[in-house]
Amino acid sequence: MADLVALFTSVGLSEQKAKETLKNEGLSSALRDAIVQARQLLGSKDIDRAMGTLLYSMASRLRDIRRLAFLTDHIVRRKITTDLQLSAALDFVKSHPQDPLDQRAFENSCGVGVVVTPEQIEDAVELIIRKHKVQLLAERYRFNMGILMGEARTALKWADGKIVKNEVDMQVLHLLGPKTEADLEKKPKVHIKGVNDVWEGKMDGKSLMEQLRGEALKFHKPGENYKTEGYVVTPNTMNLLKQHLELTGGQVRTRFPPEPNGILHIGHAKAINFNFGYAKANNGICFLRYDDTNPEKEEEKYFTAIKDMVEWLGYKPYAITHASDHFQLLYELAVDLIRRGHAYVCHQRGEELKGHNVPPSPWRDRPVEESLVLFERMKKGMCAEGEATLRMKLVMEDGKLDPVAYRIKYTPHHRTGDTWCMYPTYDYTHCLCDSIEHITHSLCTKEFQARRSSYFWLCNALDVYCPVQWEYGRLNLTYTVVSKRKIIKLVETGAVRDWDDPRLFTLTALRRRGFPPQAINNFCARVGVTVAQTTMEPHLLEACVREVLNDTAPRVMAVLEPLKVTITNLPADVHIPDFPADETKGSHVVPFSKTIFIEQSDFREAMEKGYKRLTPDQPVGLRHAGYIISLQRVIKDGRGKVVELEVTCSSSDSAEKPKAFIHWVSQPLQCEVRLYERKYCSFLYYTCDPAEVPGGFLSDLSPNSLQLVESALVDRSVSEAKVFDKFQFERVGYFSVDPDSTAEKLVFNRTVTLKEDPGKI
């Protein structure tokens, strides 16, 4: 194991990443073979970091291991030198599984040997600028520059993206000139419209509350359940509805019924907003009901976390209830169901009941009295687990025959202890708890549509009040998992730290990462109340996060990769506004000492085309300070690395305006910064479909989901920050204080970058 760790670190992996890689047997084997082959081809030469990164990426993404040697050869021979080329190469081998591989077609498809000259880049960008010239001149810097970049990347597929962007920036500047005060004015907000295809039709950007008004959804009014399509009316229905209205006063009643066996995720946020929001929008009430019928998987931490997340999103339950509150009544109703001839005790084993082609039970027609005696024996613990179940006599919409109502489990319950040794199932409990609590609208996701007829059947079979079940589409996001089973696997394998690891899409993880609850609620509103399942990309949620944080996160300056700068002529301290767009919201003081720190990337020893920051011949401005620094001397260590700059400082009032202003810190605090990849739970594939990811979702983890910056510097104004406080690090991104912070050292999670990546994911 130690040998493999050393092998992997030799190509640029951190020790932590190398150890994580070893947990994935398939990946570690492929990476080892690739490195060994690369060393043989290189002879005495070392594998540099860029090549090592490509080898790791190739090994982690390649599904057909037969092509490993072929692709390794192309990487080592510098035929494939960029991630863009590697992606094209992987796509080609995936779509051409037959041997032999057409080498010429392969190399054409991934740009082998293609050289894009600066002249070609300049000409292509010039054509694009000319195409949009009229709109650019009209909108100036409010024009969506992403359009230009998108067209440039399409025209120059194999060109270096940074060079293309620099050329676009230069030509736009040449056309429009420097930004004016009018260009810098805050752009008025445009309300983003929600997703269409809801029950009522196009929602046209309405708020969630507007979408959830009873009339908008065309839901039934309380007491008018019988008007709903598919609702079964019995001779006693109208009398039961009359009693229901007398008890509720015609009030809308909903419930949010999570199982306390895991942490809520982003999909639950839609369910919370829908259930609590529908009640709120129609002057009703919503219960938080724990569906605690499976004692084997329930833990106290889940009960607490669910309540915390509901309240974090801004909702207060009318009451907190549990399915276990009604265990005695549910048992009595089960006895009644047997007496009515609608249920029986069965001895078929669990494996016999799986799937949809279950053979009919030979005990289906056993006498009622016999089932009553056996059910009592089940209750008293006189039957072994798996020896007997109580089954209901019905065929569900999906063809499932006689679903189980009770099963035996000799597991103490979180709330009732050893009182019960048999527990009701979801199919039995759900509708009866809704009935007991006089729910008017039982809102659930689309997959429960197949249980709607059984929902109505059970209430009517027992002659109790029958609510109405309404279904809506689930909310899914790409490049992540929300399955409890899969998240537990990620935690157990060490791929993530726990349920609140910021790379996950659990609500506790999003809170830890710094997502404001308002942003999540806004996202749910924009998704809309859809009938069809909705699959969204994370950048749409990020847009909602930026919108909230832009108005709420104070600005501070932080340097992630510090470069020491010594000022030989010292000015005074600087007052920095917390919100530059609205200076009335306050400011903070940053000391301006002889020594400041800037980002390493904000200095170039040699001038490059399009580079606007500090060079030996180009001064740069310091944000908010009103000063411009000019380089006097570069100090290097014994290895030739730049470790310090000596500069002089002059007032911006007396000097020519620089091309750029950079952020800086002085007398800063050292902090740890955690940068998360935009693919969150680190999946390289769009979904975790086994057809796309034959090695399973654990084989699909991205190697770069978390980057630790342990010696970042931030200005002292954040020294009193508390856990979950949020800031905008100017020119860097939005950050939130992590619970791992101590009095000695703050830890920040990057919530989102300042701008959406034009390439998205």
N, C-alpha and C positions, 0 to 999 in steps of 0.2 A: 504493500500500500504506500509506504514512504517513497519507494522508487517511482511510483506513478505520480505522486504529488510533485516530486522533483521534476519529472518529465513534463508535466503540465505547466508548472510555473516557469519552466525554461522557455516557453513560447509566449509568455506574457500574462498568464492567468494569475490572479492573486491566490494566496494559499487557501483562503476561505472558499473561493470559487472552485479551486482544484479539488478540495475535499467534497464539495457539493456534487461535482461532476462524478466522483467515484460512486455516489449513491445510485447513479443511473448506469447500470451495467452495460447496456447497449451503447450509450453515448461514450462512456470511458473506453470501451473496446475499440470503437470506430476512431476516436481521437488518437489513441495510442498507435493504431496502425497507420494513420495519416502522418503522424510525427515521425515514426520510424522510417516510412517511405521517403518523406521529405529530407531527412538527414542523409539517407543513402544517395539521393539525387544531388544534394548540395555539397557533399564531401566534407571539406574542412570548414565551410562557411556556416555561420549560425542562422537560425530561423529568426528573422526580425519580428518585431511586435505586430506590424501590419500583416505579415504573412501568417503569423500565429492566430491573429483574430479571424482571418479568412478560413483557416483550417478548422478552428473551433466552430465557426458559424456553419461551415459546410457539414461537419460531422454531426452537429445537432439538428440540422434541417434535412439531411439526406434520408430518403425513405428506402431507396434501392441500394443496398450496401454493395452490390456488384460494381457500381460506378465510383466507389470510393477512390480506388487507385487512379482511375481516369481523371477525375476532377482534381485530385491531389497533384498529379503531374502538371496540369494546366496552371494551378496556383503557384507551384514551385518554379515553373519556367516563365513566370510573370506574364502569362497569356491572360490570366484572370487576375485583375489587380484591384477591383472595386467591389463593394457589396452589390451594386447594381448589376454588374456583370455576373456575379455569383448567383443572384436571384434568377437571372435569365437562364443561366446554365442549369440550375436545379429544375426550373420549369421545363427545359428542353428534355432532360433525361427522364423526368416524370412522365412526359407525354410520348416518349419514344422508348418503351421498355424492351423492344425487340433488338436482338443482335443480328448483324453488327451495327454499331452506331455510325451514322453518316458524319464523319469528322468535319467535312467542309460546311455542311448545313448547321452543325453544332456551333462552329466558330463564327459563322455569319450571324447566328441568332443571339450570340452573347458578346458581339463586338470585339472579338479577338483581332488585334492588329490595327484597329481603327484609331486614327490619330485626328483629333479635332484641333485645328490651328486657331490661334487668337483671331486671325482675319475672318475665318469662317464664323466664329462666335459673334464678332462685331457685325458682320453682314446680316446674319440671321436675326439678331436683336434689332438691328436697324429696320428691317422689314416689318417686324412686329410693332415697333414704336410707330412707324408710319401708318400701319393699319388702324391703330387706336389714337392717332394724333388729335383728331377733332375732340374726342371725348376727354383725352388727357388735358388738353388746353382748357376745356370747360370745367372739369372737376378738379384739376390740378392734383394735389397730394391726397385728396379724398377719393381718388380713383382706386379701385381695387387692384393693387400691384400684383396680387397673386395670379391674376389673369395673365399678365405679361410673363411671369415666371413659368406658369403652366404651359403656355404656348412655346416658350423658349426651350423648356426641357423636352417637349415633344419633338421640336425641330432638331434639337441637339442631344439626342438620347444618350450618347456616350461621353459627352463633355463633362468636365469637372463642375459640379453644381455651384461651388463657391465662386469660381471664375465667371460663370454665367450670371450669377446674381450681381457680382461687382459690375459687370458690363451693363446690365439692366439699370442698376442704380446710377451709373455714370451717364448713360444716355438720357435717362429721365431728368437728371440734374441739368444736363446740357440743354434740354428742351424747355424745362420749366424755370430754371434758375433756382437759387436758394429759397427755402421756405420763408414766406412772409408771416406777419402777425395773423393775418386772416387764415392762413393754412394751419396755424398752431391752435386756433380756437377749437374748443371741445366740440366734437361732432354731435349733433342732437341725436338722442337715442331713438332707435326705430324698434317698435315692438315686434318681436318675431312671432309669426303665426304658429299656432299649434298644428299638430298632425290632423289630417282630415279623416274621413271614413268612420265617424262616430255614429251612434244611433240616430241622432237628430240630423246628421248630414254635416256639412262644412261648419266648423266652429269659428272660422274667421278670426283666430287670434284671441278668443275670449279667455277670461281668467278661469281658473279651475272651478271657482264657485259658480260662475255663470254657466259653465258646462254642466254642472251637477244639479242645477235647478230641476225639480221634478218634471216640469213641462218640457224641458230641453231633451231629457232622456226618454220621454214617453213611457215612464214607469207607471205602474198602477198607483192609485191613491190608497192610503191605508183603509182597510175594510172592503176594498174592491178587488180583492185577490182573484175572485172568480172571473174577472174580465181578462185575465192573463191567458194567452194561448197555451194550451196543454194542461191548465189547472183542472184538477178533477173535482167535480161538485158532487157531494153525497147528500142524502136527505137531511143530514145534520149540519151541513156546511154553513148555511146562513145563520143558524143559531150560534154556532161557534164564533163566527165573525162578529156577531152582535156583542157577545161577551167580551171578545177581544177589544172592540172599540170602547166598551164601557170601562175596561181596565186601563187602556192607554190614552183615552181621550182623542183618538185619531192622530196620535203623534208618530212621526217617522222614527223607526228604531232599526239600527244596523248593529253589526258586531264585527270585530277583527279577531279571528280565531287561530292564532299561530300555535304550532306544536312547540313546546319548550324543550326541544332537543337540539337546538342550534341557534346561531345568531342571525338576526334578520339581515337581508341583503337588499340590493337596489330594487329588485323586483317587488319586495315587500313594501318599499316606499310608495309604489303606485297603489298597492292594496290598502295601505294605511290612509293615503290621501283620498282614495275612492270611498272607503267605508266611513271614515271620520268626516271627510269632506261632504259626502252626500247628506249625512245627518245634519251637519252644520248649515249647509246651504238651504235646507228645508226645515229649519227650526226643530230638528229632532235630537235624538241622543244616540250615542254609540258605546257599546260595551267592549272592553278588552277581555276576551275569554280565552283562557289557556286550554287547549285541547290536550289535557294531560291524561291520556288513556294508555300510554305505553311507558310504564315505569322503568323499563330497562335502559332507556336512553335519556331520561329527564334529569337535569341537574339544576341546583339553585341558581347558579350563575346565569343560566339561560332565562329563567323567570325574571331575574333582576334586569338583565340586559335588554330584554324585549320591552319592558315597561319604560326603561330609560330612553330607548330609541323612539318610542311613540311620543314621549314628552319632549324629546329633543327636537322632533319635527314640528312641535308646536301644538300638539293635540292633548287634551285631557279626557280620559275615559269617564263616562257617566258612572260606571262601576267596573271593578275588576272581578271577574268571576272565573270559575274553573269547571270543566266538565265533571271533575271529581266532586264538586258541590252537590251534584245530582246523582251520585252513584246509587243511593238507595232507591230513589224514584225510578231511575233507569232500570234497575233490577225488577222492581214491581211491574213496570210496563212490559218488560220481557216476559215475566210470568203471565201477564194478561195476553200477550201476543201468542204464547203457546196455547193458552186456554181457548183463544179464538180460532185455533187451528192454522195459524200463519207461521209457526216456527216449530222446529224439532231439534232434538239432540242427535248429533251425527258423530260417527267414529272414524270417518275417513281421515287419513293422515295428511299433514300439511303439504307434502310433496304431491299428493293426489289432487289437491285443490288448486294447484298452480295452473296458470294459463286459462284459455277460454274454452278448451274442449274437455272440460271436466266431466267424467262419467257421472250419471245420475246416482244420487246416494241411495243405497239399499235400505236406509233407515228413514227415508222421506215420509213414508206413510205409517210410521209407528204410532201407536195410540197416544193421545194427548196426555193421559195420566202417566204413562211410562216416561214421556219426555219431561213432565213436571218433576217426577221423582229423580230422574237423572240430573236435571238442572240443579235441583237442591243438593245433590251429592257433589256436583261441581263446585257449588258455592261453599260447601263445608270442607273442601279440600280432600275429598275422598277419591278423586281421579288424578292421574298423573298428567303432566304437561303433554299436550298432543294427543291425549287419549280420547278427548271429547270436545266438541264445539257446539254452540247453538247457532243454527242456520235459519235464515228467513226464506219463506217459500215465494220467490219471485225470480223473474228473468230480467236482468238489467238491460239498458239500451244497447250496450256493447256486446250483448250475448252472454254475459257472465251469469251462471246459474246459481241460485241460492247463496247469496253472499253471507259470510260469517257475521254474526251479531256479537257473540262472546267467545273468548278463548281463555284457556287456563295459563296463568303465569305466576310462578311462586317467587315473585320479586316484590319486596316491600315498596310501597308507593311513597312518593315524596311528601304527600300530605296526609294520606290515610293509613300509613304504616302497613301492618299485617292484617288489617280488617278484611281486605279482599284478596282472594287468590285467583279470581277471574276478572277480566276487564273487557269493557265494551269496545267495539271497533269504531272507526270513523263512520262507516256506512250506517251504523246503527245510531251512534251518538249525535252526529252533527245536526240532523233535522230535528231530533227530539229536544236538544238543548235550545235550538232556535225557537221551537214551539214553547218550551217552558219559559223562556225569557221574552216571549211575545215579540219576536223580531218581525218587522214588516217586510224588509228587503234583505234577503240572504244573498249578498254579493260575493261571487267567487270566480275563479279563473276558468277559462274555456274548457280545460280538460275535465272539469266536473260536470259538463253538460250531459255526459253519458249517465250521470247519477241523478238527473233531475226527476225522471219518472219514479225511481226508487224512493227519492225524497218525498214526493207526493204520496206514493203508495204506503209508506210506513206510517205517516201521520194519519192517513185515512183508515188504515187497517186498525189503528188503535183508537180511532174516533177522537182525535185531539186537534186543536187549532193547527192549521197548516199554513206556514208562511209561503212566500214565493221566492224561488231561486232565480237569480239573474246572473248571467255569465258575461265576463269581459275578457279581452285579450291579455295574455301575460306580457310583461316587459322584460326583454332579454337584451344584453349587451354583448358585442363581439369581443374577441380576444380575452375572454375571462371565463371563469366558472363560478356558478353560484350554488351548485349542488352541494348539499351538506356532506354527503358521502365523499365527494372529491376534495372538499376543503379539509375535512378531517385527514384525508390521505396526505394532502400537502403539508399539514401541520406535523403529522407523524413522521414523515420523511425528512423534515427539516427544511423543506423548500421555502416555507414561510414560518414566521415565529409563532403566530397564534391567530385566532379569529380576527384580531384587530390589526394584523400586519397591513400597513398602508398600500401594499400591492394588491390587496383583495378588494372586492366590491361589497363586502358586508358593510352595514351602516356604521358599526363601531370603527371599522377600518377607514371609512371615508371621513368620519369625524376626526380621527387621529391624523389623517393626512391634511386636514384643514378645510374640508368642504363645508361651507355654511349650510345649515338646514334650509334656509330660504332658497338657496340655489337648487337643492334637490327637489323641493316642492315646485319651484318654477319649471324645472325640467319635466316633472310629471304632468304639469299643466300643459306644456307645449307638446308632449307626446299625445295628450288628449285621451279621452275615454273611448278607446277603440275596441271594436268587437274582435277584429283579427289580431293575431299575435304580432307584437311589434318588436323588431330587432333593430337596435340603434347602435351607432358607433360612439365610443367614449368621448370624442371631440365635441359632440353635441351637448353632452353634460358639462364638459369643461367650459363651453361658451357661457353657460348659465352661471358657472362658478366665477368666471372672470367678471361678469357683469355685476355680481354682488360685491366681490372683493374690491373692484375698482373704486367703489363708493365707500367701502367700510374699512379697508386695510391701510393703516398709516404707512407712509413711505419712510424707509430708512435705507442706509447704504451698507452694503456688505461686500466683501471681496473673498471669493472662493479659492482662488489661486494667487496668493499675495506676492507682490514684487515691491520691495522696499524702495522708497523714494525719499531722498534727503533734500530739503529746500535750504539753499544757502542764504536767502534773505527772507526772514520770517514775517508773515502778516498776522492778523488777529483771528479770534474765533468766529464761527459762522453760525447764523440762525437759519435753520432749514425748515420749510413748511411741511407739516404732516401730510397735507393734501395740496399739491401744487396748483391744482385746478380751482381750489377754493381755500385760499389762505386764511379765511376767517375761522377755519376748523382747528387752528392752533399750529404750533411749531415746536421745535426742540433745538437745543444748542449742541453743536459738534465742535470740539476743540480743534484748532488748526495749529499743530505743533511743527517742529522742525522736520520730524519724520512722519510721513504718511505712507499708505500702501495702496497700490492700484492692482488691477488684474494683470497677470503676466501677458494675456492676449492683447492688452491695450498698448503694448510697446513692440515695435519691430526695429531691429538693429539696421536692417536694410529696407529701403523704401520699396513697396510693392504697388502695382497699379491698382487704383481704387481704394487703397488703405488710407483712412482719414484720421487715425489716432497718432499717438506719439512716435516720432522717429528722430534721428539726429538732426534732420533738416526741417522737421514739421512740428510746431508746438501744438498743444492741445489744451482745451479748457477744462476746469474742474467744476462739476455740477454744483450749483447753488453758492459757490464760493465767490464768484466774481473775479476769479484769477485765472491766468494762463501760465502754464509752465513750459519752459524751454530747456532742452537737454544740454548739459554741460559736459558730463562725464559718465561713462559706462564702467561699472566695476564687475569683474568676473571672478569666479573661484578657480581653483587649480585645474578643473576639468573644462574650463571655458564657458561655464554656464553663467548667464547674467544673474547676479544676486542683488545688485543695488544700482540705482541711478542717482546722480547728483543733478539737480535742476535749479534754475532761477525762476522766480515768480514775479509776475507783473499784473497790474490791474487790467481787467478786460476793457475798462473805459479808455485806456491809453494805448491799447495795442490793437492790431488788426484782428478781426473776428476769426477764430479758428474754425477748421472744418468740422470739428466734433467736440463734444463735451463728455468726459468720462466720470464715473463714480469713483470714490476714494473713501478711505477711513483713516482716522487719526486717534491715537491712544485707544485702540479698539479692544473689544473682548474677543477671546478665542472661543470658538464654538464648533460643534459638529453639525454638518449639513448632510442630509440624506436625499439623494436625487433618485427619483423613480422613473423608469422608462415609461413611455406613453402607452405601452401595451399592458400596463398594470400587472395583472396576475401573470404577466410574462409569457403569454402564449404567442407563438410565432404564427399559428394558423388562425384563420378567421373564426372558425368554430372548433369544438373538440369532437366533431363527428368522427367515429372510428373509421369511417370510409376514407377520410382525409388524413387521419393521424393513426395509422395502423399500429404504431408502437404504443398507443395509449397516451392520455393527456400528460402524464408525467414525463414522457419523452419529448414533449413539445415545449418545455419551459425555455424561455429566453435566458441566455447566460448573463444578460446585462440589465436585469430588472431593477437592481439596486446598486447605486454607486455611493460609497461613503467618502465624504470630504471631512477629514478629522481636524484640520488646522485652518478652517475658514475664519475670517475676521469680520466682526459686525460692530457698528458704532454703539457706544455705551448707553444710548437712549433706551435700549431694550433691556437693560440690566434687571428691571423689576417685572419683566414679562411673566405671565402665568401660563400654565398649560392650556393649550388650544388658542392662545392669543394669536392673531394673524397680522402679517406685515407684508408689504410689497418691498422686496429688495430691488432697488432701482436698477433697471437694465438687466435684471437677472430673472425675477419671477415672483410668485406669491408663495409665502412660507408660513408654516404654523408651528408653534412650540410643542414639542413632543413630550409625552409623559415621562420619558427617560431622562429629562433634564434634571440637573441637580443645582444646588446653590453655587457649586464651583464651575459648572459648565452647562451652558444651554445647548439643547439639541433641536434642530429645525428640520421639518419635513417640507420638501417642495410640494406644494399643492398642485399648481399648474404653472406652466410657463406664461410669460407676459402676453404672448400672441400665439394664435393657433398656427401650428406647423402647416405651411402650404401643402406639404406632401401628405399630411394627416398620417394615417397608419398604413 
